[in-house]
C-alpha cells in the first residue's frame, strides 16, 4: 500500500491511499478458499461448491472487509511512524469512495486528518497568578461547627414548614381548570426547603402544615428534567411536555435537630476520647478546615495557572475539521446550529487538555505504573484506617490493590489524582505564588468558575 500526504492547511492534511491487487488479493483468496472448504450450500456437497459461486455470493464482502482492515492497519502505522499528533480520527472523503469493487483493480481512498498544534510552555513567576487563600475566622468556624451539629443531628417532626425543613408529600398533576387530573401523574416525593432556588416557591410553602396543599411549578422544585422524573417516579420523556402548576399535598414535615456541642459530638467527629473540651474541639475543627481549604486553594490555583498558560499560548485548532469530525462521529444526528452552539465549549476543553498533555510531556509529570500501584495500596490502607482496623500488608494488600487496578475507571481516577498533585507541586515550585486573601464568598465563586 502506498500513502502520500498532502498538506491542506496549517493543521490539516489529506492522506491519499493507493491499494494494488497485490496488497489485498492474497488474504482475500485465503479467506475464500477457507470458506469453500466449509461451505454447505443447497445443491452442493460440503467443500464442493465451485469457487465462482463462492466469489459471487461472498466475494465482495470479503474484499471490502480486507480492504477496510488494510486501511485501518496502515493508517495507524503511518501516523505512528510519522509521529503525527492527530485529533479525533481520520475522516474519509466521500468523493474518493467511488471505487469499482467488481473490477478488483487499484483502489484509491483519501482521508482528512486534523493535527494538534505545537505548544510551547514556559514557566515563569511573571505569569502573575496568585494563590487564593481564605482565613478561617470566628464566623467561618462557627458555621462549620453548626454544620457538624446538623450533620450528626436527628430528624424530628415539625408542626409547620420552616426554612431548612424536608417536606414530604404527594406531587399531583392538575388539569387545565386547576383540578386534580384523573389518571394524571402522582407520586410521593421530598422537597428540601434549603435547596429551593425560587423564592416565590419557598414563600408559598413556608408556614404550611401537614394536610395543606400548595400549587407549585414542578420545574421550580426540581433540578432539571432528570430530577423531576425521579420525583414523579416516571421516565425522562414523560416530563418534557409537563406544563402548568401541580398540587403538592404535605404529608410530613421533618426538621433536623442539631446535636448539642458536647462530648458526644466530639466523639462522633474525631473519635472517642480524641477531644475533651469545646476549646480543643474548635481548635481541631479549625485545623481541619484550614487543611481542607488549603487543598481547595491549590486546586483552584492549578486551574487559574492552566487558564493563564492557555491564554498566553494562544492555541489554534483545526476548527472546521473538528466540526466535521464531531458531526461524523456523533451518536445522534446533530444540526449545524447545535454544532455551532456547543463547539466553543468543546474547543476550550480540548485546548486545556492539549496544554496539560504538553506540560506533562515536557516536565516528565505523567503518572507512572508504580505510582498508581502505590496509590491503590495507600487507598486500601486508608479504608481500613477509617474503621480503626490494621491494614493487611505484603501480598494480601497487593491482591486487594490489584482488584482496583483491574478497573479501568478506577485506574483513570487514580492517574488523574496523581497528575493533579504533581501539577500543583510543579506550579508552586516553578511559579512561587503569593497568597491572595479573599472572602469566603469570593472563594466559592472562584471554585465554581476557575
Secondary structure, 3 states (H helix, E strand, C coil): CEEEEEECCCCEEEEEEEECHHHHHHHHHHHHHHHHHHCCCCCCCCCCCCHHHHHHHHHHHHHHHHHHHHHHHHHHHHHHHCCCCEEEEEEECHHHCCCCCCCCCCEEEEEEEEECCCCCCCCCHHHCCCEEECCCCHHHHHHHHHHHHHHCCEEEECCCCCCCCEEEEEEEEECCCCCECCCCCEEEEEEEHHHCCCHHHHHHHCCCCCCCEEEEEHHHCCCCHHHHHHHHCCCHHHHCCCCCEEEEEEEEEEEEECCCCCHHHHHHHHCCCCCCCHHHHHHHHHHHHHHHHHHHHHHHHHHHHHHHHHHHHCCCCCHHHHHHHHHHHCCCCCCHHHHHHHHHHHHHHHHHHHHHHHHHHHHCCCCCHHHHHHHHHHHHHHHHHHCCCCCCCHHHHHHHHHHHHCCHHHHHHHHHHHHHHHHHHHHHHHHCCCEEECCHHHHHHHHHHC
